Amino acid sequence: MAYGIEIQRPSTGNYILNGGSSFTGTSMITTGTGSSVTINADDILMFKPTGMTSGTTKWITAIIERNGGEYTCDFKLCSETGSSVSTTTCDYIVLEAATNVTSLSGNYGLIQYAADGTTKIFDSRIYKITGEMDIDDVASAPEPNNQFLYGSSDFLDRYVCANVLYHDTMTNLVIRHGVRFSNAHSTHGTAAKIQTENYSPYGTTNPSSFGTYFSGVERTYGD
């Protein structure tokens, strides 16, 4: 880098701040547990299932609907047989782009800009709650059915972006695109994988799932 600040996490070498990057940072604005979440159009919704005891597997999708400038995400648990879904509860985190934060208060702290001098990468005033999301895994769409996402030691702590979730019901067609989470399951092991299904009376297919995939782990400051 020609100028600016670079701060790396000692344990992984991942950047916390990087003045040479063109990426825009995010702020964690909401955390919670529920079956439905409402977010603004440009927010990022991260989720993971609850109740993932040993031997459990859950195939999660969602009904995502637009209402003006907001989106409502209703988490759904897919049945293992047939094509039905039922309401399920997930842990979630809502991220907001640093460039979208408008209600800033205070006149001290740290602001970092990208090389263009205008794109804000970091502003310490945007952090409204303790902790941040460490996004450390990104993949481009489309993702094929049964695509392995992760199965690491931090499996139970890892969140996935809800962009890969899609559910719709039409005449003679039910679409269920989502993520299967498994914890020491007899068939699926310990892993998160893309799972997609287009179900109809004439046959069932497993197409690719569209929507950029990424995942991360919630961190506390200094972690």
Secondary structure per residue as TSV (DSSP state, phi and psi in degrees):
chain	resnum	aa	ss	phi	psi
A	1	M	-	360.0	146.3
A	2	A	-	-82.7	-30.3
A	3	Y	S	-161.9	172.2
A	4	G	S	106.7	-156.1
A	5	I	-	-126.8	136.6
A	6	E	E	-122.9	125.0
A	7	I	E	-128.1	125.6
A	8	Q	E	-116.9	149.8
A	9	R	-	-76.8	121.5
A	10	P	T	-58.3	-35.4
A	11	S	T	-71.8	-29.8
A	12	T	T	-122.5	-20.9
A	13	G	-	81.9	-1.7
A	14	N	-	-68.6	147.0
A	15	Y	E	-75.6	134.2
A	16	I	E	-91.5	-44.9
A	17	L	E	-132.4	140.8
A	18	N	E	-147.6	103.1
A	19	G	T	-65.8	-15.7
A	20	G	T	-90.4	1.6
A	21	S	-	-93.8	147.5
A	22	S	-	-95.0	0.7
A	23	F	-	-76.8	148.4
A	24	T	-	-96.5	135.6
A	25	G	-	-73.5	171.8
A	26	T	E	-128.6	160.8
A	27	S	E	-123.1	133.1
A	28	M	E	-80.0	113.3
A	29	I	E	-107.4	-22.3
A	30	T	E	-148.2	137.9
A	31	T	E	-131.0	154.6
A	32	G	E	177.0	-175.4
A	33	T	E	-134.1	129.1
A	34	G	E	-178.3	177.1
A	35	S	S	-98.3	-10.1
A	36	S	E	-145.5	140.0
A	37	V	E	-136.4	136.9
A	38	T	E	-111.1	129.2
A	39	I	E	-131.9	162.9
A	40	N	E	-76.6	163.5
A	41	A	T	-58.3	-35.9
A	42	D	T	-99.1	3.9
A	43	D	-	-74.5	161.6
A	44	I	E	-113.9	126.9
A	45	L	E	-105.0	120.8
A	46	M	E	-108.4	144.1
A	47	F	E	-147.9	161.3
A	48	K	E	-153.3	149.7
A	49	P	E	-72.2	156.2
A	50	T	S	-97.5	165.9
A	51	G	-	66.6	32.2
A	52	M	-	-86.8	68.1
A	53	T	-	-74.0	165.6
A	54	S	T	-58.1	133.5
A	55	G	T	91.8	0.5
A	56	T	E	-93.6	144.6
A	57	T	E	-135.5	138.2
A	58	K	E	-138.1	129.1
A	59	W	E	-101.9	108.3
A	60	I	E	-106.1	130.9
A	61	T	E	-129.7	-168.3
A	62	A	E	-160.1	151.6
A	63	I	E	-99.7	115.7
A	64	I	E	-114.4	119.8
A	65	E	E	-126.3	144.2
A	66	R	E	-93.2	137.5
A	67	N	E	-135.9	91.5
A	68	G	T	68.8	-124.5
A	69	G	T	-92.6	8.7
A	70	E	E	-119.0	161.2
A	71	Y	E	-126.4	139.2
A	72	T	E	-110.5	127.3
A	73	C	E	-111.5	116.9
A	74	D	E	-105.7	112.5
A	75	F	E	-72.1	139.2
A	76	K	E	-131.9	140.3
A	77	L	E	-98.0	122.8
A	78	C	E	-81.8	137.4
A	79	S	-	-70.0	151.9
A	80	E	S	-79.2	-23.0
A	81	T	S	-125.1	150.3
A	82	G	S	75.5	-155.3
A	83	S	S	-132.7	16.8
A	84	S	-	-83.2	161.7
A	85	V	E	-134.4	157.9
A	86	S	E	-137.9	158.7
A	87	T	E	-64.9	137.2
A	88	T	-	-138.0	160.8
A	89	T	-	-104.6	136.5
A	90	C	E	-132.1	152.6
A	91	D	E	-78.5	142.5
A	92	Y	E	-142.6	155.8
A	93	I	E	-135.0	133.2
A	94	V	E	-106.9	126.5
A	95	L	E	-109.8	143.1
A	96	E	E	-120.9	136.4
A	97	A	E	-62.9	139.5
A	98	A	G	-58.1	-33.5
A	99	T	G	-72.4	-14.3
A	100	N	G	-94.0	-8.6
A	101	V	-	-76.7	120.8
A	102	T	-	-113.2	-29.1
A	103	S	-	-92.6	81.0
A	104	L	-	-101.7	142.6
A	105	S	-	-131.6	154.9
A	106	G	-	96.4	153.1
A	107	N	S	-125.6	29.6
A	108	Y	-	-144.0	162.8
A	109	G	S	131.0	-147.8
A	110	L	-	-137.7	129.8
A	111	I	E	-121.6	132.7
A	112	Q	E	-122.9	133.5
A	113	Y	E	-112.2	155.6
A	114	A	-	-72.8	178.5
A	115	A	T	-61.5	-22.8
A	116	D	T	-75.3	-8.8
A	117	G	S	81.2	-3.4
A	118	T	S	-124.4	-32.9
A	119	T	S	-73.3	119.3
A	120	K	E	-83.4	120.4
A	121	I	E	-91.1	-36.4
A	122	F	E	-149.8	137.9
A	123	D	E	-144.8	113.6
A	124	S	G	-63.1	-16.2
A	125	R	G	-79.2	-11.7
A	126	I	G	-82.8	-12.1
A	127	Y	-	-83.1	109.6
A	128	K	-	-99.6	-19.5
A	129	I	S	-134.2	160.1
A	130	T	S	-71.5	136.6
A	131	G	-	99.1	163.8
A	132	E	E	-148.1	162.3
A	133	M	E	-92.8	123.7
A	134	D	E	-95.9	95.2
A	135	I	E	-81.3	113.9
A	136	D	E	-128.2	10.9
A	137	D	E	-147.0	118.7
A	138	V	E	-132.8	139.2
A	139	A	E	-142.1	149.4
A	140	S	-	-87.7	148.5
A	141	A	S	-77.2	158.4
A	142	P	-	-84.7	155.8
A	143	E	B	-106.4	123.0
A	144	P	-	-68.9	156.2
A	145	N	T	-56.3	139.9
A	146	N	T	71.6	15.4
A	147	Q	-	-66.5	124.8
A	148	F	E	-68.8	131.1
A	149	L	E	-104.8	-53.2
A	150	Y	E	-165.4	161.6
A	151	G	-	-159.8	36.8
A	152	S	-	-81.5	179.1
A	153	S	T	-66.9	-21.4
A	154	D	T	-96.4	26.4
A	155	F	G	-50.8	-47.6
A	156	L	G	-70.4	-16.2
A	157	D	G	-100.4	-5.4
A	158	R	E	-89.6	135.7
A	159	Y	E	-105.0	151.9
A	160	V	E	-121.5	145.2
A	161	C	E	-69.3	136.4
A	162	A	G	-75.3	-1.4
A	163	N	G	-58.6	-26.7
A	164	V	G	-83.3	-2.2
A	165	L	-	-92.0	135.9
A	166	Y	E	-158.7	130.9
A	167	H	E	-139.6	136.2
A	168	D	E	-154.0	148.0
A	169	T	E	-123.5	123.0
A	170	M	E	-129.7	177.2
A	171	T	T	-61.9	120.2
A	172	N	T	61.3	21.9
A	173	L	E	-153.2	128.3
A	174	V	E	-123.5	124.0
A	175	I	E	-106.0	124.5
A	176	R	E	-130.7	100.9
A	177	H	E	-114.1	126.2
A	178	G	E	-166.1	-153.7
A	179	V	E	-128.5	132.6
A	180	R	E	-96.7	121.4
A	181	F	E	-104.6	131.1
A	182	S	E	-137.1	136.8
A	183	N	E	-123.7	104.4
A	184	A	E	51.0	43.3
A	185	H	E	-83.0	146.9
A	186	S	T	-64.4	-27.8
A	187	T	T	-103.4	-43.1
A	188	H	T	-100.9	-5.7
A	189	G	E	69.0	-147.1
A	190	T	E	-115.7	105.2
A	191	A	E	-172.0	161.2
A	192	A	E	-116.8	129.9
A	193	K	E	-136.6	149.1
A	194	I	E	-65.0	132.5
A	195	Q	E	-134.0	124.3
A	196	T	E	-129.3	148.8
A	197	E	E	-155.4	128.2
A	198	N	E	-107.7	109.2
A	199	Y	E	-105.6	131.2
A	200	S	E	-148.5	163.2
A	201	P	T	-62.2	-17.4
A	202	Y	T	-95.3	-4.9
A	203	G	E	147.0	161.1
A	204	T	E	-119.5	132.5
A	205	T	E	-120.9	164.5
A	206	N	-	-127.9	78.6
A	207	P	-	-76.0	173.2
A	208	S	-	-70.8	152.4
A	209	S	B	-100.0	126.4
A	210	F	-	-95.2	152.5
A	211	G	S	119.6	123.8
A	212	T	-	-60.1	129.5
A	213	Y	E	-96.0	136.8
A	214	F	E	-154.1	159.6
A	215	S	E	-142.1	166.8
A	216	G	E	-169.0	179.0
A	217	V	E	-126.0	138.3
A	218	E	E	-71.2	132.3
A	219	R	E	-122.1	149.4
A	220	T	-	-95.4	159.2
A	221	Y	T	-58.7	132.7
A	222	G	T	87.8	-3.1
A	223	D	-	-75.2	360.0
